[in-house]
């Protein structure tokens, strides 16, 4: 394991895949960074070109704001510089890197250049401009996520003095958690009703696991009787009583078991002979329409991750855009389950079946995206 310099000047290429810019800062420890230089692949910081704004200018501005915040204001003013230029002009980035070494910090400290992100021309020009200097080249690896230094005998992993928090990860992409109270309430409900949720899930999940046909039959039977409790959009809930009488005989026993498992939960009451259920709360409809799956998985993951250092697990994470002026935009996405471990974000989302039941809440399969929450493609692009 290679060690970071005690102090250094950090140079990176602004990238829409913001994780590649911030990971070296986090793993090294931001207090080690004397100056931050951001190479921005836009001909002008005031460019109106939509591609340059999305790929370079906005990421550079977010990185500058976040670095100042994370360093508690130390990295600001002359300690942060943004160098714009044509992303395909090798000579431009050679000259920019030469200028970096003329800065006061680089006269006494090593320069660490992160070549991940930006264009190949930016990386090549920067590397040439640093020839015969006190200079390190680092890169960010994908699996596992980490930072490596490039040596003549190969790439060597660098020490990890810190890991990303969820708030830092979201901030890197311009997002913020919209309302943590929603998440707290969901997580508390899942924990308080662990046994009931497991009982409900075990009456649906196939045995053996490969027998999805039986599982789908049970769920379709259930959806048929809860359908009158909502409109076609799934937004409006109508309290009412559901009955297993209309369920196909082949799965009626299983659906009766599900009604029984809901008795006394989320405002539900089982009828006197056990074949009807009074549903008075929209949360109950959401749970029966698919929410049970994410609740069950969240509890299983909570148990599995006990004792795992640094694992951060979240349920019902609502996201919004964090604007530069400090304002927070409207709720724009909800993630069922999010796991952040060793600076790697995993998103677990339920996948809808062919027909949208309960306003999109129907879930039969789990998709573990197992990748960064990143508006760019799965594999980091050159830019």
N, C-alpha and C positions, 0 to 999 in steps of 0.2 A: 504494500500500500504506500503510494507516494504521498508526501506531505506538501501542503500549500506553503508558499512564502508567508512570512509574518505580515508583510505589507506588500501591496502591489497595485499597479494601475490595470484596470480591467477594461478590455476593448471587446465589443461584440457587434454583430450585424443584426439590426432590428429585424425581427421576423414575426409574421403572423402566428407562427407556432411559438408563442411566447415562452413556453416552458424551457426551450433551449437557451433563452437569454438569461433567465433568472436562476436556473439550477446551479450553475457555478457560484453565484452569489450566495445561495443558501448553503451549499455544501462547504464552501470555504469559510463562511461566516462573514457577514457584511461589514463587520468592524475591521476586517483586513484590507478592505478596498479603500485606497487613498484617493483615487479619482476614477470616475466612470466615463468612458468614451463610447458613444453609440454611433456606429456607421449606419446611415439611413439611405437606402437605395431609392432616393427620389431626387430629381434634378433640383428641386427647391423645396424647402420646408413649407412653402405656401402653395405648392402645386395643387391644381384643381383636378388632376388626373385621378379618376376613381381607383384605378389599380394601384397607383403609388400611395394613395391615402390608405387603402386597406392593407397593403402588403408591407408598408414601411413607415409612413408618417404616424398613423394612429398607434402602431406598436411602439415606436420610439417615444412618443409622448406618454403613453401609459408606463413604459419602463422608467422614464425620468420621474414621473410622479410617484410611482411605487418605491423607487430607490430612495427618494427623499423621505418618504413616510417611514419606510422600514429602518432607515438609518437615523430616524428621529431628527431629521433636518441637517445632519452632517454632510451628506452628499447633496449639495445644492449649490447654486451660484456657479463659481468657477470650477468646482469639483465635478460638475457634470457638463459634458459637451456633446453636441449632436452634429456630426459631419454629414451633410447631404452630398449626393452625387449620382451621376448616371450609373445605374446598377450594372451596366455592361462595359463600362470604361475601366479597364485594368489600370491604366496610368493614373486615373483619378484616385483610386484607393491606395496605390503605391505612394502618391504624394501625401494623402491623408495620414498614412501610417508614419511616414517620415516626420510629419508635423507633430504626431503624438510624441515622438521621442524628443521633441524640442520643448515639451511641457516640463515645468519644474518637477513634478512628481516622477516622471520617467527618467530624469537625470540621476536619481539616487535609488530608484526602486525598479524591480523587474516589471515588464509588461506581459500580461497574460492575454492572449488573443483567442477568443472562442470562435472557431471557424464554422461552427454549425449555424445554419440560418443564412439569410442573404443569398446572393448568387455565387456561382463558382468564380466569376470574375472578381467579386469583392474579396473573397477569401484568398485568391491567388495574388492580387495586387497588394493586399495587406501583408501577406507572408513575405513577398519580395521586398517590400518597403522596410521590413524589420530585419533584414539579413545582417548578420554579424553584430547583433545587438543583444542585450540581456533580455531575452524574449522566450516565452513559453507558448506553444500551441496546445490548446485543449479542445476537446470535442465532447458532445453529449451523446451517449449511447441509449438505445431504445429498450433492449431486453437483456438484463434489467436496466431500468432507468438509472443513469449515473454519469459521472464526469471522468474522463480519462485524459491524461497528458500524453502527447505524442513525443516519443523518444526515438533515437536512431535504431534501437533494438526492439521497437514495437510500442504499442499503446499500453499505458499502465494506469490502473484505477487510482483515483485521488481520494484522500480521506474525506469522510462525511462528518462535518462538525455540526450539521443541522439538517433538518428535513422540512419540507413544505407543510404548512398548515392548510386546511381547506380554504380559509379566508385569503391567504396569500395566493393560492392556486387560482381561485376565482378572480382575484384582483388583477392577476397577470393578463387575463383575457377580457377585462372590463366588466366583470359580473360581480354581484354581491348577493348574499342570501337575503331574500325579500322580507320574510317574517319568521324568525326563529321560533316563535311561540307555537306555530303550526307544527313544526318538527318536534318540539318538546312534547306537545300533547300526544302526537302519534306514537312516539317512542315510549312515553309513559304508559299509554294504553296497551301497547304490545307487551310490555314487561309485566303489567298487572294482570293480564289475561293470557299468560303464556300457555297454561294447561288447556284452557278452552279453545284457544286458537289451534293448538296442536291436535286436539280432538276433532275439530271441524276439518282441518286439512287432511288428517289421516282417513277420514270418511270419503274423501274425494280422490286423493292421490292413488294411482294405480299400483296394484300388487300382482305380479311384479312390475317394476317401473316401466318396462317396455310396453305394457298393455294400455296404450293411450286411448284405445277405442272405448273401453269401459268408462274411463275418466270423462271423455267428451260426451258420452251419453248421459252421464249423471249431470254434468253441468248444463247441457242443453235442456234437460228436463227441468232443472231448477230455473233457468232463465225464462222458460216458457211461462212459469207461474209468477215470476216477479216482474215480468214485462209491463203489466198494467200499472205498476207503481211509478212509472216515469213516462215523460213524453218522448217523442222520436229523437229529440236532440240530447236527451239525458240530463238537461239542465233543471227541469222541474220535477219535483218529487210529490207524489200523491199518497199520503198515508192510507193504509188499507189492510185487508186480511188476505193472505195467500193460502191456497189449499193444494194439498198433494193429490186431490182427487183427479185432476186433469193430467197427471203425469203417467207416462207409459208404465205398464205393469213391470217391465223388465228392470226398471231402476226406481220403482216407487219406494221400496224398502230403504234404499240409500238416501233418497230425498227426505223421507220421514226422519231419518237419522240426523240430517242436516237441520231440519226444523227444530228437532229436539235440542240440538247443540246450541241453537240461538236463543232458547228460552231464558229470559232474564238478562240478556246481553244486548246492549245498545237499544234499550227500550222495547225489546220484543217480548211477546207473551204467547206461549203455546196454548192452543185451544184445549177444551176439556177432554177430548178423545185423542189428542195428539196428531191430528192430520191437518190442522190449520195453524197459522201464525199471524198474530197482529204485529204489523210493522209500523212504527210511529216516528222513526227518525231516519233521515236521509243517510246518516252514517251506516246504519244497518244495511240499507240497500247497496251502498258502495262496498261494504265488506262482503256481502253475499255475491255481488257481481264481479269479484276479482280481488278486492283488497285483502282478502284472507291469505292470498298467495304471498304478497310482499310482507305481510305481517309474520307469516310462518317462516319465511326465509330470513327475515331480519333477526328473529329470535334464534334460529339455528346458527346464524353467523355470529351473533353475540356470544353464544356458548363456545363455538369453535375458536373464536379469537381471544378468549380469556387467556391472559398471560403473554400475549403477543405484544412486544414493545412497539410503541408508536403507531399502532393501528387505530384509525379513526373511522367510525362507522356511523352513518346517518340515514334516516328514513324521511321520506316526504320532503325533500329539499326543494324549496321554491326559489327560483332565481329571477333576478332583474338586472337590467343594465345599470352600471354605476357611472354616472356622467362626470365629466371633468370638473363641473361646477359644484360637485358635491350632492347633486340631486339624484334620487333613485327613480328609475323608470318603473312602469307597471310590471306586474307579474308576467313573465314571458315563457317560463318552462317549469315543469315539476319533474324531479327525478325520484323514482321509487326508492332505490337504495344506492348509496354511494359509499365506497370503501376507499380510503386513502391510506396507503402503507408504503413506507420507504419512497415517498414522493411520487408514487405511481397511483393514478386515479383509476378505479374500476367502477363502472356504472352498470347496475343490474336493473333492467327494465322488463316488465312483463310485455309479451307480444300478443297483440290482439288476434282473435280468430277471424275467420272470413267475414262474418257479419258483426257489426258493431252493436254490442249489447250494453245497456246501462251507460250510454254516453261514452263509450270507449274504455270502460273499466274492465271489460271481460279479458281475462288473461289465462292462457293455457300453457304457455311455454315461457321459459326465462332466457333472456339473451344477456350473456355476460360480455359486455363490449370490451372490457379489459384493455382500455386504451385511455389516453389523455382526453379530458373534456376539451376539445380543440375544434374550432370552426374550420380549420384546414383539413386536408385529407388525412387518412389514417397514418400513412407514412409521411414523415416530414419532407416537404418539398425543398428545392434549392433555395427558393425565396422564403 
